């Protein structure tokens, strides 16, 4: 990928870069939080990250500033933010380690297969509805837990189990998509 200066220095790319910088700020605020108010401050950083995520896509499409660098940075910032959040949650709720493992396994599966298939000219071509649904459920649960950190423990665990269900569903439904892509590669090589 050869990048030109005008493809690098864009407002959407600046906003994506800002999201990368917000990750350690969120982590530091969340992990050092000693009360609900401090957890909410960490949540504010995450909400700001979400707003910049929306704005970078909106500006890129509206003002024709879509770039290859931006297409690469945006999903990486999304996944790193999700990973930071889920790893932070496990420090407060160690019993959700299973959710961290599920998240890591799913993302490794998606990433490794995506990298392998791209060598054959195959690309997923964007998230499927179940991937978007899983992300939406994750985002809603995160916002709830950051705004209302003092919820009853059973409700919190219910939210984590709901997140895990949709994450697992997304993972399971992506498997046949990748199998089909591998079959297409095999057919093309005959």
C-alpha positions as CSV (number, residue, x, y, z in Angstrom):
1,X,0.0,0.0,0.0
2,X,1.6,3.2,-1.2
3,X,0.4,6.2,0.7
4,X,0.4,9.8,-0.4
5,X,0.7,12.7,2.0
6,X,-2.9,13.8,1.3
7,X,-4.1,10.3,2.2
8,X,-2.3,10.4,5.6
9,X,-3.0,13.9,6.8
10,X,-6.8,13.9,7.0
11,X,-9.3,14.8,9.7
12,X,-10.7,11.2,9.9
13,X,-7.1,9.8,10.3
14,X,-6.4,12.3,13.0
15,X,-9.6,11.2,14.8
16,X,-8.6,7.6,14.5
17,X,-5.2,8.4,15.9
18,X,-6.9,10.2,18.8
19,X,-8.8,7.0,19.5
20,X,-5.5,5.1,19.9
21,X,-4.4,7.7,22.4
22,X,-7.6,7.5,24.4
23,X,-7.1,3.8,25.1
24,X,-4.3,4.2,27.7
25,X,-6.1,7.1,29.2
26,X,-9.2,4.9,29.6
27,X,-7.2,2.0,31.0
28,X,-5.4,4.3,33.5
29,X,-8.6,5.9,34.7
30,X,-10.5,2.7,35.0
31,X,-7.8,0.6,36.7
32,X,-7.1,3.3,39.3
33,X,-10.8,4.2,39.9
34,X,-11.7,3.9,43.6
35,X,-15.3,4.9,43.3
36,X,-18.3,5.1,41.0
37,X,-17.5,8.7,40.0
38,X,-14.0,7.8,38.9
39,X,-15.3,4.9,36.9
40,X,-17.8,7.2,35.2
41,X,-14.8,9.5,34.2
42,X,-13.3,6.5,32.5
43,X,-16.6,6.0,30.8
44,X,-16.6,9.6,29.6
45,X,-13.3,8.9,27.8
46,X,-14.8,5.8,26.2
47,X,-17.9,7.8,25.1
48,X,-15.6,10.5,23.6
49,X,-13.8,7.7,21.8
50,X,-17.1,6.4,20.4
51,X,-18.0,9.9,19.2
52,X,-14.7,10.3,17.4
53,X,-15.3,6.9,15.8
54,X,-18.6,8.1,14.5
55,X,-17.2,11.4,13.4
56,X,-14.2,9.9,11.5
57,X,-16.5,7.7,9.4
58,X,-19.0,10.5,8.8
59,X,-16.4,13.0,7.8
60,X,-14.5,10.5,5.6
61,X,-17.7,9.6,3.7
62,X,-19.2,13.1,3.6
63,X,-16.0,15.0,2.5
64,X,-14.5,12.2,0.4
65,X,-11.6,11.7,2.7
66,X,-11.7,7.9,2.7
67,X,-8.1,6.5,2.6
68,X,-6.5,3.1,2.7
69,X,-4.7,4.2,5.9
70,X,-8.1,5.1,7.5
71,X,-9.6,1.9,6.4
72,X,-6.8,0.0,8.2
73,X,-6.7,2.3,11.3
74,X,-10.4,2.3,12.1
75,X,-11.0,-1.4,12.7
76,X,-7.7,-1.7,14.6
77,X,-8.7,1.2,16.9
78,X,-12.1,-0.5,17.4
79,X,-10.6,-3.9,18.4
80,X,-7.9,-2.4,20.6
81,X,-10.5,-0.3,22.4
82,X,-12.8,-3.4,22.9
83,X,-9.8,-5.4,24.1
84,X,-8.8,-2.7,26.5
85,X,-12.3,-2.5,27.9
86,X,-12.7,-6.3,28.3
87,X,-9.3,-6.7,29.9
88,X,-10.1,-3.8,32.3
89,X,-13.4,-5.4,33.3
90,X,-11.6,-8.7,34.2
91,X,-9.6,-6.8,36.9
92,X,-12.9,-5.9,38.6
93,X,-14.7,-9.1,37.7
94,X,-12.1,-11.9,37.6
95,X,-14.8,-14.5,37.1
96,X,-15.4,-13.2,33.5
97,X,-12.0,-14.6,32.3
98,X,-14.0,-16.9,30.1
99,X,-15.3,-13.8,28.2
100,X,-11.8,-12.6,27.7
101,X,-10.8,-16.0,26.3
102,X,-13.8,-16.1,24.0
103,X,-13.0,-12.6,22.8
104,X,-9.3,-13.4,22.1
105,X,-10.1,-16.7,20.4
106,X,-12.7,-15.1,18.1
107,X,-10.5,-12.1,17.2
108,X,-7.5,-14.3,16.5
109,X,-9.7,-16.6,14.4
110,X,-10.9,-13.6,12.4
111,X,-7.5,-11.9,12.1
112,X,-5.5,-14.9,11.2
113,X,-8.0,-16.2,8.6
114,X,-8.4,-12.7,7.2
115,X,-4.6,-12.4,6.7
116,X,-4.4,-15.8,5.1
117,X,-7.2,-15.2,2.7
118,X,-6.1,-11.7,1.7
119,X,-3.0,-13.4,0.2
120,X,-5.4,-15.1,-2.2
121,X,-7.3,-11.9,-3.0
122,X,-10.2,-12.7,-0.7
123,X,-11.5,-10.2,1.7
124,X,-14.4,-10.4,4.1
125,X,-15.8,-7.1,2.8
126,X,-17.1,-5.6,6.0
127,X,-18.8,-6.9,9.1
128,X,-21.9,-9.1,8.8
129,X,-25.1,-8.3,10.6
130,X,-24.3,-10.7,13.4
131,X,-20.8,-9.1,13.9
132,X,-22.5,-5.7,14.1
133,X,-25.1,-7.0,16.5
134,X,-22.4,-8.5,18.7
135,X,-20.5,-5.2,18.8
136,X,-23.7,-3.2,19.5
137,X,-24.6,-5.5,22.4
138,X,-21.0,-5.2,23.7
139,X,-21.1,-1.4,23.4
140,X,-24.5,-1.1,25.2
141,X,-23.3,-3.4,28.0
142,X,-20.1,-1.4,28.4
143,X,-22.0,1.9,28.6
144,X,-24.4,0.5,31.2
145,X,-21.5,-0.8,33.3
146,X,-19.6,2.4,33.2
147,X,-22.6,4.6,33.9
148,X,-24.1,2.3,36.6
149,X,-21.1,0.6,38.1
150,X,-23.0,-0.1,41.3
151,X,-25.6,-2.4,39.8
152,X,-26.5,-5.6,41.5
153,X,-23.9,-8.3,40.9
154,X,-26.4,-10.6,39.4
155,X,-27.4,-8.0,36.8
156,X,-23.8,-7.3,36.0
157,X,-23.1,-11.0,35.4
158,X,-26.3,-11.3,33.3
159,X,-25.0,-8.5,31.2
160,X,-21.6,-10.3,30.7
161,X,-23.4,-13.5,29.8
162,X,-25.5,-11.7,27.3
163,X,-22.4,-10.2,25.8
164,X,-20.8,-13.6,25.7
165,X,-23.8,-15.2,24.0
166,X,-23.8,-12.7,21.2
167,X,-20.0,-12.9,20.9
168,X,-20.2,-16.7,20.6
169,X,-23.1,-16.5,18.1
170,X,-21.1,-14.1,16.0
171,X,-18.0,-16.4,16.1
172,X,-20.1,-19.5,15.2
173,X,-21.8,-17.7,12.3
174,X,-18.5,-16.4,10.9
175,X,-17.0,-19.9,10.6
176,X,-19.1,-20.9,7.6
177,X,-18.3,-17.6,5.9
178,X,-14.5,-18.3,6.1
179,X,-15.1,-22.0,5.1
180,X,-16.9,-20.8,2.0
181,X,-14.1,-18.3,1.2
182,X,-11.5,-21.1,1.5
183,X,-13.6,-23.3,-0.8
184,X,-13.7,-20.5,-3.3
185,X,-9.9,-20.3,-3.2
186,X,-9.6,-24.0,-3.7
187,X,-12.0,-23.9,-6.7
188,X,-10.0,-21.0,-8.2
189,X,-6.7,-22.9,-7.9
190,X,-8.0,-25.9,-9.9
